[in-house]
Amino acid sequence: MNILQPPGWAQPRGYANGVAARGTLVFVGGQIGWNGDQQFESDDFIDQARQTLHNVLAVLACAGAGPEHMVRMTWYVTDRDEYNGRLRELGAVYRDVIGRHFPAMTCIEVAGLMEARAKIEIEVTAVVPDA
């Protein structure tokens, strides 16, 4: 996997501008902050973000993949101000669950998600290198 960083651009913090990879593609559908029984344990944004990231890892593991194989993440949040206001906490949770692997990322504020209590949804594309 190669991180794509155009010459002369400022180094991004917490994401990559682009990633090039070769191997088996893994597509993780949008995960939200509920547990495996589809029950929310919290309405707190950071708690839901932590659970969402754990859910992403659980799906990746089914394909023999881990966070190091993620090449793209798309985050959907229902409150941009809360996201921006809690970036320090969110960064700590991200590093705790995912580590220091930062794929290409996009974050979009949406009016709502399909599950009314969901505050965040994340979809991921990963590439497991060929043996």
N, C-alpha and C positions, 0 to 999 in steps of 0.2 A: 504494500500500500504506500502510495506517495502523496504527501500533503502538497497541494498546489498553492504557492504563494507568489504572486506576481512581483517582479523586482521593483523596488522603490515603494511598495505599499507598506503602510503601518501594519505591524504584527497584530492580528486579531486576538482578543482575550476571550477564552472560553468557547471558541469555535474555530473551524478552518474555513477558508474561502472556497476550497475545493479539495477533492480527494480523487485519486486515480487508483483503481484496484482491479485485480483479475482473479476469478474463481467462481464459486457457487454463490449465486445471489440468494439472499434471504430477505423476505419482505415481512415486516411486523406491522400488522394492522393497528389502528389507533388504540392505544391502551390508556385507561383512565385510573383514577386513584381508589379503586375498590379492590377488595381482596379476591381470592380465588373462588369464593362463594358468591361473588358479585354483590357484596355488602360494603357500604362505606363505613369506615371506622372513625372518620373525622371529616369535618367540613373545613378544616384549616388548609390553606393553600400549600404550605410547605409539607404538611403531613401527606396530602394527596400527591404532591410531586414525588416524594420519597416512594410511596406505594406504586405510583405509575412507573418509575424507573425500575423498581424491583419486578414489576410485571413484564416490562420490556425484556429484562434479563432472563426471566423464566421462559419466555417464548424463544428467545435466541438460543437458549440451552437446548431446546428441542431439536435444533438443527446443528448442534455441536459448535455453536458460536458463542462468543463472549463480547464484552464491550469493545475489546480491541479490534473486532471485525466490523464495527459500525462505521459506515461511510457517510451516512446522511440521517439527520433527525429533523422532523418537522414538529414543532410545538404549537399547540392551539391553546390559548389562555382566554379566560372570560373577563379578565381585568388587567389591562396593561399597567395601570398604576400600581396595583398590588405586586405584579411581577417585578417591575422596576424598583419599587420600594423595598423589596425583600431579596434583592439580588445577592447580597452577601450570604444570607441564610441559604438561599437556593444553591449558590455555588458550593457551599460546604456540604450540602446534601448530595449534590451531583458528584463531588469528589469522593464522598464516603461510599456511594453506591457504585458509580461508574469508574472512578479513578481519574487519572489525568489524561484520558483519551478524549480528544475533542474533534468530532467529525464536522463535516459541513452541516450547518444548522440554519433553520429558518424558524422564526417565532411570529405567530399571527394572533392578533386579538380577534375574537369572534363574539357574536352577540349571545351565543349559548351553545351548549353541546347537547347531544341526544339524551344523555342522562342528566336530569335537572340539577342534581347535586354536584356534578363533576365541575371542577374549576380548571382542569388541565387535561389535555389529551396529547399523547406523543405517538407518532409513527416513525418507524426506523427502516432503513435499508442497510443491510450488512453484506459483506463479501467474505466468504471463507476461502482462503487461498487453496488452489489445487495442490495436491500432495507432490 
